[in-house]
Amino acid sequence: MSQVYDVIVIGVGGMGSATCYQLAKRGQRVLGLERFDIPHSMGSSHGDTRMLRLAYFEGQAYVPLVLRAHQLWQEIGKLAGEHLLHMTGTLDISGPDEEDIIGKAEQACRTYDLPYELLDSEAIMARYPGFKLEAKHKGLFQPDGGFVASEKAILAHTALAIDAGAEIRPRERVLGWEPTGSGGVKVTTERGTYEAGSLVLSTGPWIGEFAPGVIPFTQPYRQVFGWFRPRSPDLFKMGSFPSFTLKIDEGHYYGFPLWNNPGLKIGGPHHGREKCDPETLIRENRPSDEEGLRVCLSRYIPEALGTALSVRVCIYTMTPDEDFIIDRMPGMPQVVVASPCSGHGFKFASVFGEVLADLAMDRTPAFNLEPFALSRFASHG
């Protein structure tokens, strides 16, 4: 006989753990099902840190969401007794031949009255001598951004969800789900069968397995990041170096000051543009992985180019427009699709916990979700 819940959440990562907490906090009977450990290194949320930028050049529709996320990460951290949001300031750097991310970031700041500074290359290098830039480069510094401790955040949300009454089942693989005649869902796992009024699918790169209709609009990519021991560590300490993005001829990179690791973390959001399948992904690093990161460091952050302490792989699941999918499944309003996040979603996990709980409970979220609707892909066939 099936066990019955109000909401079942499949995938207890960044989005799923926050959703479980917000549902349980509201008194819902919630079941969270996770195939792997909580947290784990098989998907998109491992590696210690995820950036939180308020000067959001990806689109102004994101700014109200990230402002709320910024507030929630501090609140969740206090509730969990963890420091989850570290405000290092964020510095976006690009050249004139690249996409106008500086102009877009500035417009977001002006629209939402966020403090910021525009800096030329000389000003950036004077403030942060770790950078070696060309005269053509410019940057926008926003003091309230920084990073979220991603794995600690997943654990914090999961623990708070359990304490609020949620049932969380790690290491229990979901085999499938189907709608029921009563307008709910039935979920089958390796261990049993469960029913609920609503279902949230937050399965990251496995989203196509559970929502086949999104496959034409999603593509997982293999991504690489690593930690390098700087030759001059003092240049990159917390308080002396910002969280940054660097849009240059070689690609679009990001990085963080030294934290929780003696190495400076750097990654390339679109490193290689290598399509992958999460089931067959090459998770071991290859010589070309490290070399792709060294190319950036050697030219633009040379004092950070020391020994590569660790090089790791994760997955970004992208849409054609690189925006998210947050929507109810067409024809099945009791099923909420909460993926992919196109490589920039973790910072929003705290606020999307609220949004997804609203959708699962048939409430209207407080934010404009039109940019994330599945209907925007209708013209694709």
VENWO-V429771 format. One record per residue. N is the residue number from 0. RES is the residue in one small letter. SS is DSSP state (@ for helix, = for strand, . for the rest). PSI is psi as a letter, one per 20 degrees, with the letter a starting at -180 (none if undefined). Layout:
n=(N,N)
res=(RES,RES)
ss=(SS,SS)
psi=(PSI,PSI)
This chain:
n=(0,1,2,3,4,5,6,7,8,9,10,11,12,13,14,15,16,17,18,19,20,21,22,23,24,25,26,27,28,29,30,31,32,33,34,35,36,37,38,39,40,41,42,43,44,45,46,47,48,49,50,51,52,53,54,55,56,57,58,59,60,61,62,63,64,65,66,67,68,69,70,71,72,73,74,75,76,77,78,79,80,81,82,83,84,85,86,87,88,89,90,91,92,93,94,95,96,97,98,99,100,101,102,103,104,105,106,107,108,109,110,111,112,113,114,115,116,117,118,119,120,121,122,123,124,125,126,127,128,129,130,131,132,133,134,135,136,137,138,139,140,141,142,143,144,145,146,147,148,149,150,151,152,153,154,155,156,157,158,159,160,161,162,163,164,165,166,167,168,169,170,171,172,173,174,175,176,177,178,179,180,181,182,183,184,185,186,187,188,189,190,191,192,193,194,195,196,197,198,199,200,201,202,203,204,205,206,207,208,209,210,211,212,213,214,215,216,217,218,219,220,221,222,223,224,225,226,227,228,229,230,231,232,233,234,235,236,237,238,239,240,241,242,243,244,245,246,247,248,249,250,251,252,253,254,255,256,257,258,259,260,261,262,263,264,265,266,267,268,269,270,271,272,273,274,275,276,277,278,279,280,281,282,283,284,285,286,287,288,289,290,291,292,293,294,295,296,297,298,299,300,301,302,303,304,305,306,307,308,309,310,311,312,313,314,315,316,317,318,319,320,321,322,323,324,325,326,327,328,329,330,331,332,333,334,335,336,337,338,339,340,341,342,343,344,345,346,347,348,349,350,351,352,353,354,355,356,357,358,359,360,361,362,363,364,365,366,367,368,369,370,371,372,373,374,375,376,377,378,379,380)
res=(m,s,q,v,y,d,v,i,v,i,g,v,g,g,m,g,s,a,t,c,y,q,l,a,k,r,g,q,r,v,l,g,l,e,r,f,d,i,p,h,s,m,g,s,s,h,g,d,t,r,m,l,r,l,a,y,f,e,g,q,a,y,v,p,l,v,l,r,a,h,q,l,w,q,e,i,g,k,l,a,g,e,h,l,l,h,m,t,g,t,l,d,i,s,g,p,d,e,e,d,i,i,g,k,a,e,q,a,c,r,t,y,d,l,p,y,e,l,l,d,s,e,a,i,m,a,r,y,p,g,f,k,l,e,a,k,h,k,g,l,f,q,p,d,g,g,f,v,a,s,e,k,a,i,l,a,h,t,a,l,a,i,d,a,g,a,e,i,r,p,r,e,r,v,l,g,w,e,p,t,g,s,g,g,v,k,v,t,t,e,r,g,t,y,e,a,g,s,l,v,l,s,t,g,p,w,i,g,e,f,a,p,g,v,i,p,f,t,q,p,y,r,q,v,f,g,w,f,r,p,r,s,p,d,l,f,k,m,g,s,f,p,s,f,t,l,k,i,d,e,g,h,y,y,g,f,p,l,w,n,n,p,g,l,k,i,g,g,p,h,h,g,r,e,k,c,d,p,e,t,l,i,r,e,n,r,p,s,d,e,e,g,l,r,v,c,l,s,r,y,i,p,e,a,l,g,t,a,l,s,v,r,v,c,i,y,t,m,t,p,d,e,d,f,i,i,d,r,m,p,g,m,p,q,v,v,v,a,s,p,c,s,g,h,g,f,k,f,a,s,v,f,g,e,v,l,a,d,l,a,m,d,r,t,p,a,f,n,l,e,p,f,a,l,s,r,f,a,s,h,g)
ss=(.,.,=,=,=,=,=,=,=,=,.,.,.,@,@,@,@,@,@,@,@,@,@,@,@,.,.,.,.,=,=,=,=,.,.,.,.,.,.,.,.,.,.,.,.,.,.,.,=,=,=,=,.,.,.,.,.,.,.,@,@,@,@,@,@,@,@,@,@,@,@,@,@,@,@,@,@,@,@,@,.,.,.,.,=,=,.,.,.,=,=,=,=,=,.,.,.,.,.,.,@,@,@,@,@,@,@,@,@,@,@,.,.,.,.,.,=,=,=,=,@,@,@,@,@,@,@,.,.,.,.,.,.,.,.,.,.,=,=,=,=,=,.,.,.,=,=,=,=,@,@,@,@,@,@,@,@,@,@,@,@,@,@,.,.,.,=,=,=,.,.,.,.,=,=,=,=,=,=,.,.,.,.,.,=,=,=,=,=,.,.,.,=,=,=,=,=,=,=,=,=,.,.,@,@,@,@,@,@,@,.,@,@,@,@,@,@,.,=,=,=,=,=,=,=,=,=,=,.,.,.,.,@,@,@,@,=,=,.,.,=,.,=,=,=,=,=,=,.,.,=,=,=,=,=,.,.,=,.,.,.,.,.,=,=,=,=,=,.,.,.,.,.,=,=,.,.,.,.,.,.,.,.,.,.,.,@,@,@,@,@,@,@,@,@,@,@,@,@,@,.,@,@,@,.,.,.,=,=,=,=,=,=,=,=,=,=,=,.,.,.,.,.,.,.,=,=,=,=,.,.,=,=,=,=,=,=,=,.,.,.,.,.,.,.,@,@,@,@,@,@,@,@,@,@,@,@,@,@,@,.,.,.,.,.,.,.,.,.,@,@,@,.,@,@,@,@,@,@,@,.)
psi=(p,q,q,p,r,g,p,p,p,o,o,m,b,g,g,g,g,h,g,g,g,h,g,h,h,j,j,q,o,p,p,p,p,p,h,a,r,o,r,r,k,i,d,j,j,r,k,g,q,p,q,o,p,h,m,o,i,i,p,i,h,h,g,h,g,h,g,h,g,g,g,h,h,g,g,g,g,g,h,i,k,q,n,h,o,o,n,i,q,q,o,p,p,r,r,h,i,r,q,m,h,g,h,h,g,g,h,g,g,g,h,j,l,p,q,r,p,p,p,r,h,h,h,g,h,h,h,n,i,h,q,o,r,r,h,i,q,r,r,p,p,o,i,i,a,c,q,p,n,g,h,h,g,g,g,g,g,g,g,h,g,g,h,j,i,q,o,p,n,r,k,o,p,p,h,r,r,q,q,r,h,j,j,b,q,p,p,p,a,i,i,a,p,q,q,r,h,q,p,p,o,l,j,c,i,j,h,h,h,i,m,h,i,i,g,i,j,q,o,q,q,p,q,p,q,r,p,p,o,q,h,m,h,h,i,j,q,p,i,i,q,r,q,q,q,o,o,r,h,i,a,o,r,r,r,q,r,p,p,j,p,j,q,p,p,q,r,o,h,k,o,h,l,o,q,r,p,h,h,j,p,o,i,q,q,q,h,h,g,h,h,h,h,h,g,g,g,h,h,h,l,h,i,i,m,b,p,o,h,p,p,r,p,a,p,p,o,q,r,h,j,k,r,r,o,o,r,q,p,p,i,m,i,i,p,p,p,l,q,r,j,k,j,k,h,h,h,i,g,g,h,h,g,g,g,h,g,g,g,h,j,k,r,o,r,j,q,o,j,h,i,j,q,h,i,i,j,h,i,i,none)
